Amino acid sequence: MKTQELLQLLEANKDKALLFEYAPNQFVGANYHITEVKHISIDSVDCGAGVDAWKETIIQLWESPSEINNTEYMGTYKAIGILKKVGTMKAYDLTSEVKFEYGNAIFHTAQLFVNDFEIQESRLVIKLAVEKTDCKAKESCGLPESSELVTEASCCSPESGCC
């Protein structure tokens, strides 16, 4: 989901509670806060010597231990207020991918992409998912495009064309 799409979704549902599902039926606690918004520029070189660049908006969610008994989720209206304030201080690249950074005692801290969303009567549920790593240079490295098992030797041998 692009940053602009998230902002529009929140704006269209500003009367709803905002929930984040980080794994099937596992929700960020109602005691969460938006603690940081990162405007990230990535400049990369892959294993096939291909260069790439893109931007991401990363919104950090944190559960406050002192508010563990909170049962009322943040409203989308409040989230919009926070994100708009950030936008006045540091402009968004509205075409950048938006991700959420989150972790708790049973879920490793990760940057999660928006996989889907669900609009319910009084709630907007943002469904997050872990993005799998992938090789962008499969063709130049001689790796199969399919999900076949690739051995370390075929991927990293001097003859493979990688690195």
N, C-alpha and C positions, 0 to 999 in steps of 0.2 A: 504494500500500500504506500502510495506517495504521501508526503507531508500534507499537501493541499487536500487530498482526499480525506485524511484523518480530520483535519480542521473542519472541513465541510460536514463530515459525519457527526462530529461533536456538536456543531452549530445547529444541525437539523434535529438533534435529539437533546437539546439543552435542559429539558425538564426531567431527564432520567438519571438514575444512579449509574455510575460508571464502574463496571467490573472487568477484571482481566482474568481470563482462563489460561494458565500457563501450561497445563497438561490436561488431558481429558478429565473433567469433573474436579479439577484442582484449581482453586481460585486464589489470587493474591488477597490477603486478609483485608478486612474493612478498615484496618488501622493504617493503610498505606498512605504515603505522601509522594508527590512528584518532587524529587530532591535535586534533580539536575537535568538540563537539556543540553546535549552536545551537538554541535554542528561540525561534523567530521568530513575532512577531505582526504580521500585515499588515493595514493599514487602507488601503483604496484607493478611488479615484474613477475610473471609466472615462470614455471620451470622450463617452458619452451622459449624463453626470452621475449615473450609478448608483453607489451606494456599496456596498461589500462589506468583509468582514473575515473572516480565517481565520488559523489557526496552522499552522506547519510545523516539523518536526524535521529539521535538516540535519546530516548526519554527514560530516565532512571526512576524506578519505583522502589520504595523502601518501606518496610513495615516497622512502625514505631513500637518498641517494646513497652513504652509507658502507656500505650493506648490499645493494648492487646484485647481488652474487653469491648472495644468499639464494635458495634454491629451495624452502623450506618455508613454506607459507602459514599465516597466522594461523588458529588454530582458532576455531570458533564459541564454545567454552567461554571463551576469553580475551576475545573480543568481548563476550560476555554480561557478563563481569566488569567490563569498562570501562563499558559502558552502564548497568549497575546502579549502579555507583559514581556516575556522573553523575546518575542519577535520585535518589540520596539527597541530592545537593547542590542540584540544581534539578529539581523535579518535572516529569515529562513530561505533556503533554496527550496521552493515549494515543489519542485520536481524530484527532490531527493527521496530515497526510500526511507521510511520511518521504521525504527526498531525500538523495542523496549528492553531495558537492561533490568534484570530481576534475579533474585536468588533468596532462598531461605534455608532453614536448618535441614530440610529434606530434599531441596532442589538446588543443584549447583548454580552459581551465578552465571548467567548467559545473556547474550544479546539475542532476543527473540523477534522474529518477524511476524507481521500480522497475517495470519493464515485465512481469517474469515471474521465476520462479526454477526451478531444476532440481535435484532431489535425485539425486545419483549415489552410487555405492557408498561412497566415502570423502570426497566433496566436496559442499558446498552452493554452488551457483553462483547468485549474484544477478545477474539480467540487467537492466542499466540502459539508459535511453534518454533522448534529448534531448526535451524537451517543446517543441512548437511554440507560438509566440505566436498569439493569436487576438483578435478584437474581440468583447467581451462585449455591445456595444450595437449589433449589426448592425441590429436592427429599428428602433430609434430613430434610427439614422443613415441608414436607407434603403439599407443594403447587402444584397446577396443572401446567403442562407444557404448556398448551394452554394459549391463551391470555384472559382467563376468568377473570372477575372482581373478585379481591380478597379483602375481607373486612379487615380492620385494625385488627379486633378481631381475624380472622383466621390466620393472618400473625404474630401477635405479642403476642398471648396468651402464658402463661407459658407452656401449654401443647403442643405447636407447635413444639418444638424441636429446635427452633432458639435461638441464643444467649445464 
